[in-house]
């Protein structure tokens, strides 16, 4: 199994999603609501998938 670094755009999107999820646990963000944990999970999952799929 070959692992590859994710593209910069994928990395930035995953970090932004993860940070929004993390911050929403401490500050009430109306758009996100109660999905903070899931946004954090999706951000980390996106990073993990991007290391397995080349070109993502």
The 8 nearest C-alpha neighbors of each residue, nearest first, counted from 0:
[[1, 2, 51, 3, 52, 50, 53, 48],
 [2, 0, 3, 51, 53, 50, 52, 4],
 [1, 3, 51, 50, 0, 4, 53, 52],
 [4, 2, 50, 53, 5, 51, 1, 52],
 [3, 5, 50, 6, 2, 49, 53, 51],
 [6, 4, 49, 50, 55, 10, 9, 3],
 [5, 7, 9, 8, 55, 10, 4, 54],
 [6, 8, 10, 9, 11, 5, 12, 4],
 [7, 9, 11, 10, 6, 12, 5, 13],
 [10, 8, 12, 6, 7, 11, 13, 5],
 [9, 11, 7, 13, 8, 12, 14, 5],
 [10, 12, 14, 8, 13, 9, 15, 7],
 [13, 11, 15, 9, 14, 10, 16, 8],
 [12, 14, 42, 10, 16, 11, 15, 17],
 [13, 15, 17, 11, 16, 12, 18, 10],
 [14, 16, 18, 12, 17, 13, 11, 19],
 [17, 15, 13, 19, 42, 14, 18, 38],
 [18, 16, 39, 42, 14, 20, 15, 19],
 [19, 17, 21, 15, 20, 16, 14, 22],
 [20, 18, 22, 16, 21, 17, 23, 15],
 [19, 21, 35, 39, 38, 17, 23, 18],
 [22, 20, 18, 19, 23, 24, 17, 39],
 [23, 21, 19, 24, 25, 20, 18, 26],
 [22, 24, 26, 20, 25, 35, 21, 27],
 [25, 23, 22, 21, 35, 26, 20, 27],
 [24, 26, 23, 22, 27, 21, 28, 35],
 [27, 25, 23, 24, 22, 28, 21, 29],
 [26, 28, 23, 29, 25, 32, 24, 31],
 [27, 29, 31, 30, 23, 32, 26, 22],
 [30, 28, 32, 31, 27, 33, 23, 26],
 [31, 29, 32, 28, 27, 33, 34, 23],
 [32, 30, 29, 28, 34, 33, 35, 23],
 [33, 31, 29, 34, 30, 28, 27, 35],
 [32, 34, 35, 31, 36, 23, 24, 37],
 [33, 35, 37, 36, 32, 31, 38, 20],
 [36, 34, 20, 38, 23, 37, 33, 24],
 [37, 35, 39, 38, 34, 20, 40, 21],
 [36, 38, 40, 34, 39, 35, 41, 20],
 [37, 39, 20, 41, 35, 40, 36, 16],
 [38, 40, 17, 20, 36, 42, 37, 41],
 [39, 41, 37, 43, 38, 42, 44, 36],
 [42, 40, 44, 38, 43, 39, 45, 37],
 [43, 41, 13, 17, 39, 45, 16, 40],
 [42, 44, 46, 40, 45, 41, 47, 39],
 [45, 43, 41, 47, 46, 42, 40, 48],
 [46, 44, 48, 42, 43, 47, 41, 49],
 [47, 45, 49, 43, 44, 48, 13, 50],
 [46, 48, 44, 50, 45, 49, 43, 51],
 [49, 47, 45, 51, 50, 46, 44, 52],
 [48, 50, 46, 5, 52, 55, 47, 51],
 [49, 51, 3, 47, 48, 2, 4, 5],
 [50, 52, 48, 2, 49, 53, 3, 47],
 [53, 51, 49, 50, 55, 48, 54, 3],
 [52, 54, 55, 3, 51, 50, 49, 5],
 [53, 55, 52, 6, 5, 49, 3, 4],
 [54, 49, 53, 5, 52, 6, 9, 50]]
